[in-house]
């Protein structure tokens, strides 16, 4: 997912649950499971690598960040 977003020039916060207890607790607060990768954007939640869902999020991202 990280590489896909980078290839599409999408800015994101990368939070590693293996290295950060804060990131782990944040994920637990949003989900019962520690499933990664997880992308949260607006009302979207993309679990796992799903190019179609990512393309939807990228399109919305571009609309909201267009100058």
N, C-alpha and C positions, 0 to 999 in steps of 0.2 A: 504494500500500500504506500509506504514511504516513497519508494522509487517512482511509482505511478503519479503521485501528487507532484513530486519534484519535476518529473518529465513534462507535466502540464502547467508548470510555473505557479503552483498553488502554495501560498504561505500557510504554515501550520505549526502548532506547538507539538513537539514530539516528547511524550512523557513515557519514560521507561519504568514499568512496574517492578522490574528486577533490581533497579538501582535506587528507586525512590519510594520510601514508605508513604509519603504524601500522595504520590501518583496511585499507589495501590489502594489507599483508603478512598481516594476520589472515585476510582473505578468501582470499588465495592459499594459506594453510596449510590451509584447509578445503576448497578447491575448486581444480581445475586452471584454471578460467576465472574471469574477473572479471565474473560475471553478477550484475546487480542489477535489481530489488530482490531481496534474499535475506533471509528471516526464519528465524532459528534459535531454537527453543524446545523444551527437553527433547530428545526424540528426533525432533522434527519439523524438517523443512527445506522451506520453501516458496520456490520459485524463480519469480519473476515474479508478476504479480497474478492470484491464483487464489482468488476469493471462497469457494468451497466448502472449500478447504484452510485458508484463514484462519478460517472459521467453526469448524472443528474445533479449531484452535489456541486460538481465543478461548474456546470452551467449556471446554477443559482449563485455560486460564489462570484463568477464573472459579472453577472447582472448587478450584484450589490457592490462590487469593487470598481465598476467601470467609472472612468473619469469623465 
